[in-house]
């Protein structure tokens, strides 16, 4: 896969994943557990979507300028994502007094969804690179 094709596949897959998850989980909570739906719900898929874009652009830049450090950048983006996620959870816990557990659980579900997709995508990428060699 060339650079632009890898980036296009990631962005397309990640967009479809976040749209599907966002449009499925939010309405499911609102329909089956309306008293657990919280106002900040749309922020969660948006955060992970924006962070997905950041991840693929960092990956592309690394692949272009320092391909030997690709695994380090992958781990770095995961650490960066975890740090920002914890900061958001902490800020929400301190500033917003309502529905903390619902926010935390929903955030965790989206964190897992995004982590699984990114791990699967980059595993496939690395496997493809080894096959080429």
Backbone as JSON Lines, residues from 0, in Angstrom:
{"i":0,"aa":"X","n":[0.85,-1.19,0.0],"ca":[0.0,0.0,0.0],"c":[0.88,1.24,0.0]}
{"i":1,"aa":"X","n":[0.52,2.18,-0.82],"ca":[1.28,3.42,-0.77],"c":[0.74,4.31,0.34]}
{"i":2,"aa":"X","n":[1.43,5.41,0.57],"ca":[1.08,6.28,1.69],"c":[-0.36,6.76,1.65]}
{"i":3,"aa":"X","n":[-0.76,7.31,0.56],"ca":[-2.1,7.9,0.51],"c":[-3.18,6.81,0.6]}
{"i":4,"aa":"X","n":[-2.9,5.63,0.06],"ca":[-3.88,4.55,0.11],"c":[-4.06,4.05,1.55]}
{"i":5,"aa":"X","n":[-2.97,3.91,2.29],"ca":[-3.06,3.5,3.69],"c":[-3.86,4.52,4.49]}
{"i":6,"aa":"X","n":[-3.54,5.79,4.28],"ca":[-4.24,6.84,5.01],"c":[-5.73,6.86,4.64]}
{"i":7,"aa":"X","n":[-6.03,6.7,3.37],"ca":[-7.43,6.68,2.93],"c":[-8.19,5.51,3.55]}
{"i":8,"aa":"X","n":[-7.58,4.33,3.56],"ca":[-8.23,3.17,4.15],"c":[-8.49,3.38,5.64]}
{"i":9,"aa":"X","n":[-7.5,3.91,6.33],"ca":[-7.67,4.15,7.76],"c":[-8.78,5.16,8.02]}
{"i":10,"aa":"X","n":[-8.73,6.29,7.32],"ca":[-9.73,7.33,7.54],"c":[-11.12,6.84,7.17]}
{"i":11,"aa":"X","n":[-11.25,6.13,6.07],"ca":[-12.55,5.6,5.68],"c":[-13.07,4.59,6.71]}
{"i":12,"aa":"X","n":[-12.23,3.65,7.11],"ca":[-12.65,2.65,8.1],"c":[-12.97,3.27,9.44]}
{"i":13,"aa":"X","n":[-12.15,4.22,9.85],"ca":[-12.36,4.85,11.15],"c":[-13.62,5.73,11.15]}
{"i":14,"aa":"X","n":[-13.85,6.41,10.03],"ca":[-15.06,7.22,9.91],"c":[-16.3,6.34,9.98]}
{"i":15,"aa":"X","n":[-16.3,5.26,9.23],"ca":[-17.45,4.35,9.26],"c":[-17.65,3.75,10.66]}
{"i":16,"aa":"X","n":[-16.56,3.39,11.3],"ca":[-16.65,2.82,12.64],"c":[-17.23,3.82,13.64]}
{"i":17,"aa":"X","n":[-16.71,5.03,13.66],"ca":[-17.18,6.02,14.63],"c":[-18.62,6.46,14.33]}
{"i":18,"aa":"X","n":[-18.98,6.59,13.06],"ca":[-20.36,6.93,12.72],"c":[-21.31,5.81,13.15]}
{"i":19,"aa":"X","n":[-20.94,4.59,12.85],"ca":[-21.78,3.45,13.21],"c":[-21.91,3.33,14.73]}
{"i":20,"aa":"X","n":[-20.78,3.41,15.42],"ca":[-20.82,3.3,16.88],"c":[-21.58,4.47,17.5]}
{"i":21,"aa":"X","n":[-21.31,5.67,17.0],"ca":[-21.99,6.86,17.54],"c":[-23.48,6.84,17.31]}
{"i":22,"aa":"X","n":[-23.87,6.43,16.11],"ca":[-25.3,6.41,15.8],"c":[-26.01,5.18,16.34]}
{"i":23,"aa":"X","n":[-25.27,4.23,16.85],"ca":[-25.88,3.03,17.43],"c":[-25.95,3.12,18.95]}
{"i":24,"aa":"X","n":[-24.84,3.46,19.57],"ca":[-24.77,3.46,21.03],"c":[-25.62,4.59,21.63]}
{"i":25,"aa":"X","n":[-25.5,5.79,21.1],"ca":[-26.27,6.92,21.64],"c":[-27.77,6.71,21.59]}
{"i":26,"aa":"X","n":[-28.32,6.4,20.41],"ca":[-29.77,6.14,20.36],"c":[-30.19,4.92,21.18]}
{"i":27,"aa":"X","n":[-29.33,3.92,21.3],"ca":[-29.67,2.75,22.11],"c":[-29.8,3.16,23.58]}
{"i":28,"aa":"X","n":[-28.86,3.98,24.05],"ca":[-28.96,4.47,25.43],"c":[-30.21,5.32,25.6]}
{"i":29,"aa":"X","n":[-30.45,6.22,24.65],"ca":[-31.61,7.12,24.75],"c":[-32.93,6.36,24.7]}
{"i":30,"aa":"X","n":[-32.98,5.28,23.93],"ca":[-34.23,4.53,23.78],"c":[-34.45,3.56,24.94]}
{"i":31,"aa":"X","n":[-33.44,2.73,25.25],"ca":[-33.63,1.69,26.26],"c":[-33.37,2.14,27.69]}
{"i":32,"aa":"X","n":[-32.55,3.16,27.83],"ca":[-32.25,3.68,29.18],"c":[-32.24,5.21,29.15]}
{"i":33,"aa":"X","n":[-33.39,5.82,28.88],"ca":[-33.42,7.28,28.69],"c":[-32.93,8.08,29.89]}
{"i":34,"aa":"X","n":[-33.08,7.53,31.08],"ca":[-32.6,8.26,32.25],"c":[-31.08,8.18,32.41]}
{"i":35,"aa":"X","n":[-30.41,7.4,31.56],"ca":[-28.95,7.3,31.6],"c":[-28.27,8.03,30.43]}
{"i":36,"aa":"X","n":[-29.06,8.6,29.54],"ca":[-28.47,9.36,28.43],"c":[-28.01,10.71,28.98]}
{"i":37,"aa":"X","n":[-26.81,11.11,28.63],"ca":[-26.25,12.35,29.15],"c":[-25.97,13.32,28.01]}
{"i":38,"aa":"X","n":[-25.99,14.57,28.35],"ca":[-25.87,15.66,27.38],"c":[-24.54,15.66,26.63]}
{"i":39,"aa":"X","n":[-23.49,15.19,27.25],"ca":[-22.15,15.24,26.67],"c":[-21.85,14.04,25.77]}
{"i":40,"aa":"X","n":[-22.81,13.2,25.5],"ca":[-22.57,12.0,24.69],"c":[-21.9,12.29,23.35]}
{"i":41,"aa":"X","n":[-22.38,13.25,22.55],"ca":[-21.77,13.47,21.22],"c":[-20.29,13.84,21.27]}
{"i":42,"aa":"X","n":[-19.83,14.34,22.4],"ca":[-18.41,14.68,22.53],"c":[-17.52,13.45,22.43]}
{"i":43,"aa":"X","n":[-17.98,12.33,22.95],"ca":[-17.13,11.13,23.04],"c":[-16.75,10.59,21.66]}
{"i":44,"aa":"X","n":[-17.7,10.28,20.76],"ca":[-17.26,9.82,19.44],"c":[-16.45,10.88,18.69]}
{"i":45,"aa":"X","n":[-16.78,12.15,18.91],"ca":[-16.02,13.23,18.28],"c":[-14.57,13.25,18.73]}
{"i":46,"aa":"X","n":[-14.34,13.08,20.02],"ca":[-12.98,13.05,20.56],"c":[-12.18,11.92,19.92]}
{"i":47,"aa":"X","n":[-12.75,10.73,19.89],"ca":[-12.02,9.59,19.35],"c":[-11.83,9.7,17.84]}
{"i":48,"aa":"X","n":[-12.77,10.31,17.16],"ca":[-12.62,10.51,15.72],"c":[-11.47,11.48,15.43]}
{"i":49,"aa":"X","n":[-11.43,12.58,16.14],"ca":[-10.35,13.55,15.94],"c":[-9.01,12.92,16.32]}
{"i":50,"aa":"X","n":[-8.97,12.15,17.37],"ca":[-7.73,11.51,17.76],"c":[-7.3,10.46,16.74]}
{"i":51,"aa":"X","n":[-8.24,9.82,16.08],"ca":[-7.91,8.88,15.0],"c":[-7.22,9.58,13.85]}
{"i":52,"aa":"X","n":[-7.69,10.77,13.51],"ca":[-7.03,11.56,12.47],"c":[-5.62,11.92,12.9]}
{"i":53,"aa":"X","n":[-5.46,12.33,14.14],"ca":[-4.13,12.66,14.65],"c":[-3.21,11.44,14.53]}
{"i":54,"aa":"X","n":[-3.72,10.26,14.9],"ca":[-2.92,9.04,14.86],"c":[-2.43,8.74,13.46]}
{"i":55,"aa":"X","n":[-3.3,8.79,12.48],"ca":[-2.9,8.42,11.12],"c":[-1.95,9.46,10.53]}
{"i":56,"aa":"X","n":[-2.12,10.72,10.86],"ca":[-1.19,11.72,10.34],"c":[0.18,11.59,11.0]}
{"i":57,"aa":"X","n":[0.23,11.25,12.27],"ca":[1.52,10.99,12.92],"c":[2.18,9.76,12.31]}
{"i":58,"aa":"X","n":[1.4,8.73,12.07],"ca":[1.9,7.51,11.46],"c":[2.46,7.79,10.07]}
{"i":59,"aa":"X","n":[1.73,8.57,9.28],"ca":[2.18,8.93,7.93],"c":[3.49,9.71,7.97]}
{"i":60,"aa":"X","n":[3.56,10.69,8.86],"ca":[4.78,11.5,8.96],"c":[5.96,10.63,9.37]}
{"i":61,"aa":"X","n":[5.74,9.75,10.3],"ca":[6.81,8.86,10.74],"c":[7.24,7.94,9.61]}
{"i":62,"aa":"X","n":[6.28,7.4,8.9],"ca":[6.6,6.47,7.81],"c":[7.38,7.18,6.71]}
{"i":63,"aa":"X","n":[7.11,8.45,6.52],"ca":[7.78,9.2,5.47],"c":[9.18,9.65,5.9]}
{"i":64,"aa":"X","n":[9.33,10.1,7.15],"ca":[10.6,10.71,7.56],"c":[11.46,9.83,8.47]}
{"i":65,"aa":"X","n":[10.87,8.9,9.19],"ca":[11.65,8.04,10.09],"c":[11.0,6.66,10.19]}
{"i":66,"aa":"X","n":[11.02,5.89,9.1],"ca":[10.32,4.6,9.11],"c":[10.84,3.6,10.14]}
{"i":67,"aa":"X","n":[12.06,3.75,10.58],"ca":[12.61,2.83,11.58],"c":[11.99,3.06,12.95]}
{"i":68,"aa":"X","n":[11.3,4.16,13.16],"ca":[10.72,4.48,14.47],"c":[9.19,4.33,14.49]}
{"i":69,"aa":"X","n":[8.66,3.6,13.54],"ca":[7.2,3.51,13.4],"c":[6.54,2.87,14.63]}
{"i":70,"aa":"X","n":[7.16,1.85,15.19],"ca":[6.56,1.19,16.37],"c":[6.62,2.11,17.58]}
{"i":71,"aa":"X","n":[7.67,2.89,17.69],"ca":[7.78,3.85,18.78],"c":[6.69,4.92,18.68]}
{"i":72,"aa":"X","n":[6.43,5.39,17.46],"ca":[5.38,6.39,17.26],"c":[4.01,5.78,17.55]}
{"i":73,"aa":"X","n":[3.8,4.54,17.16],"ca":[2.54,3.87,17.45],"c":[2.31,3.81,18.97]}
{"i":74,"aa":"X","n":[3.32,3.36,19.71],"ca":[3.2,3.3,21.16],"c":[3.06,4.69,21.77]}
{"i":75,"aa":"X","n":[3.76,5.66,21.21],"ca":[3.65,7.03,21.7],"c":[2.25,7.6,21.53]}
{"i":76,"aa":"X","n":[1.63,7.34,20.38],"ca":[0.26,7.84,20.18],"c":[-0.71,7.14,21.12]}
{"i":77,"aa":"X","n":[-0.47,5.87,21.41],"ca":[-1.34,5.16,22.37],"c":[-1.19,5.77,23.77]}
{"i":78,"aa":"X","n":[0.04,6.07,24.17],"ca":[0.27,6.7,25.47],"c":[-0.33,8.1,25.53]}
{"i":79,"aa":"X","n":[-0.18,8.86,24.45],"ca":[-0.74,10.2,24.35],"c":[-2.26,10.14,24.45]}
{"i":80,"aa":"X","n":[-2.85,9.17,23.78],"ca":[-4.31,8.99,23.81],"c":[-4.78,8.65,25.22]}
{"i":81,"aa":"X","n":[-4.04,7.77,25.89],"ca":[-4.42,7.39,27.25],"c":[-4.32,8.6,28.19]}
{"i":82,"aa":"X","n":[-3.25,9.38,28.05],"ca":[-3.08,10.56,28.88],"c":[-4.23,11.55,28.68]}
{"i":83,"aa":"X","n":[-4.54,11.86,27.42],"ca":[-5.63,12.8,27.15],"c":[-6.98,12.25,27.6]}
{"i":84,"aa":"X","n":[-7.18,10.95,27.45],"ca":[-8.43,10.34,27.91],"c":[-8.57,10.48,29.42]}
{"i":85,"aa":"X","n":[-7.5,10.2,30.14],"ca":[-7.55,10.34,31.59],"c":[-7.78,11.8,32.0]}
{"i":86,"aa":"X","n":[-7.2,12.73,31.28],"ca":[-7.41,14.15,31.58],"c":[-8.87,14.54,31.36]}
{"i":87,"aa":"X","n":[-9.47,14.05,30.28],"ca":[-10.87,14.35,30.0],"c":[-11.76,13.76,31.09]}
{"i":88,"aa":"X","n":[-11.49,12.52,31.48],"ca":[-12.28,11.89,32.53],"c":[-12.14,12.65,33.85]}
{"i":89,"aa":"X","n":[-10.94,13.08,34.16],"ca":[-10.71,13.84,35.38],"c":[-11.44,15.19,35.35]}
{"i":90,"aa":"X","n":[-11.33,15.89,34.24],"ca":[-12.01,17.19,34.1],"c":[-13.52,17.01,34.2]}
{"i":91,"aa":"X","n":[-14.05,15.98,33.54],"ca":[-15.49,15.72,33.61],"c":[-15.91,15.42,35.05]}
{"i":92,"aa":"X","n":[-15.11,14.62,35.74],"ca":[-15.45,14.25,37.12],"c":[-15.46,15.47,38.04]}
{"i":93,"aa":"X","n":[-14.58,16.42,37.79],"ca":[-14.48,17.6,38.65],"c":[-15.5,18.67,38.28]}
{"i":94,"aa":"X","n":[-15.69,18.9,37.0],"ca":[-16.51,20.02,36.54],"c":[-17.99,19.7,36.38]}
{"i":95,"aa":"X","n":[-18.31,18.49,35.98],"ca":[-19.71,18.13,35.71],"c":[-20.19,17.21,36.82]}
{"i":96,"aa":"X","n":[-21.27,17.57,37.41],"ca":[-21.76,16.84,38.58],"c":[-22.78,15.74,38.25]}
{"i":97,"aa":"X","n":[-23.14,15.6,37.01],"ca":[-24.2,14.64,36.69],"c":[-23.7,13.5,35.81]}
{"i":98,"aa":"X","n":[-24.25,12.34,36.02],"ca":[-24.04,11.15,35.19],"c":[-22.57,10.81,34.96]}
{"i":99,"aa":"X","n":[-21.79,10.82,36.0],"ca":[-20.36,10.52,35.87],"c":[-20.13,9.08,35.44]}
{"i":100,"aa":"X","n":[-20.81,8.14,36.07],"ca":[-20.58,6.74,35.76],"c":[-20.99,6.42,34.32]}
{"i":101,"aa":"X","n":[-22.08,6.99,33.86],"ca":[-22.53,6.77,32.48],"c":[-21.5,7.31,31.5]}
{"i":102,"aa":"X","n":[-20.97,8.5,31.79],"ca":[-19.95,9.09,30.93],"c":[-18.7,8.2,30.91]}
{"i":103,"aa":"X","n":[-18.26,7.77,32.08],"ca":[-17.05,6.95,32.16],"c":[-17.21,5.64,31.41]}
{"i":104,"aa":"X","n":[-18.35,4.97,31.6],"ca":[-18.57,3.69,30.92],"c":[-18.65,3.85,29.41]}
{"i":105,"aa":"X","n":[-19.35,4.87,28.96],"ca":[-19.46,5.12,27.52],"c":[-18.11,5.48,26.94]}
{"i":106,"aa":"X","n":[-17.36,6.3,27.65],"ca":[-16.02,6.68,27.2],"c":[-15.14,5.43,27.09]}
{"i":107,"aa":"X","n":[-15.22,4.55,28.08],"ca":[-14.45,3.32,28.07],"c":[-14.81,2.43,26.88]}
{"i":108,"aa":"X","n":[-16.1,2.32,26.57],"ca":[-16.53,1.51,25.43],"c":[-15.95,2.08,24.14]}
{"i":109,"aa":"X","n":[-16.01,3.38,23.96],"ca":[-15.44,3.99,22.76],"c":[-13.92,3.86,22.74]}
{"i":110,"aa":"X","n":[-13.29,3.94,23.89],"ca":[-11.84,3.75,23.96],"c":[-11.47,2.36,23.47]}
{"i":111,"aa":"X","n":[-12.21,1.36,23.94],"ca":[-11.94,-0.02,23.5],"c":[-12.2,-0.21,22.01]}
{"i":112,"aa":"X","n":[-13.29,0.35,21.52],"ca":[-13.62,0.24,20.1],"c":[-12.5,0.83,19.27]}
{"i":113,"aa":"X","n":[-12.05,2.01,19.63],"ca":[-11.0,2.66,18.85],"c":[-9.67,1.92,18.99]}
{"i":114,"aa":"X","n":[-9.36,1.43,20.17],"ca":[-8.11,0.69,20.38],"c":[-8.09,-0.59,19.57]}
{"i":115,"aa":"X","n":[-9.19,-1.31,19.55],"ca":[-9.27,-2.55,18.78],"c":[-9.12,-2.27,17.29]}
{"i":116,"aa":"X","n":[-9.82,-1.25,16.78],"ca":[-9.71,-0.94,15.36],"c":[-8.29,-0.54,14.99]}
{"i":117,"aa":"X","n":[-7.69,0.36,15.76],"ca":[-6.33,0.83,15.44],"c":[-5.32,-0.31,15.52]}
{"i":118,"aa":"X","n":[-5.44,-1.16,16.53],"ca":[-4.52,-2.29,16.66],"c":[-4.67,-3.24,15.49]}
{"i":119,"aa":"X","n":[-5.89,-3.55,15.12],"ca":[-6.15,-4.42,13.97],"c":[-5.6,-3.8,12.69]}
{"i":120,"aa":"X","n":[-5.84,-2.52,12.47],"ca":[-5.39,-1.86,11.25],"c":[-3.86,-1.87,11.15]}
{"i":121,"aa":"X","n":[-3.19,-1.49,12.23],"ca":[-1.73,-1.42,12.17],"c":[-1.1,-2.8,12.18]}
{"i":122,"aa":"X","n":[-1.76,-3.79,12.76],"ca":[-1.29,-5.17,12.66],"c":[-1.33,-5.62,11.2]}
{"i":123,"aa":"X","n":[-2.43,-5.34,10.52],"ca":[-2.53,-5.69,9.11],"c":[-1.47,-4.96,8.28]}
{"i":124,"aa":"X","n":[-1.21,-3.7,8.61],"ca":[-0.2,-2.93,7.9],"c":[1.18,-3.58,8.08]}
{"i":125,"aa":"X","n":[1.55,-3.88,9.32],"ca":[2.86,-4.49,9.59],"c":[2.98,-5.86,8.93]}
{"i":126,"aa":"X","n":[1.93,-6.63,8.98],"ca":[1.95,-7.95,8.33],"c":[2.16,-7.81,6.83]}
{"i":127,"aa":"X","n":[1.51,-6.81,6.24],"ca":[1.69,-6.56,4.82],"c":[3.11,-6.12,4.49]}
{"i":128,"aa":"X","n":[3.73,-5.36,5.36],"ca":[5.11,-4.93,5.15],"c":[6.06,-6.13,5.2]}
{"i":129,"aa":"X","n":[5.8,-7.07,6.13],"ca":[6.67,-8.25,6.23],"c":[6.52,-9.15,5.02]}
{"i":130,"aa":"X","n":[5.32,-9.24,4.49],"ca":[5.09,-10.06,3.29],"c":[5.83,-9.47,2.1]}
{"i":131,"aa":"X","n":[5.86,-8.15,2.0],"ca":[6.57,-7.5,0.9],"c":[8.07,-7.78,0.94]}
{"i":132,"aa":"X","n":[8.62,-7.88,2.16],"ca":[10.06,-8.14,2.3],"c":[10.33,-9.59,2.01]}
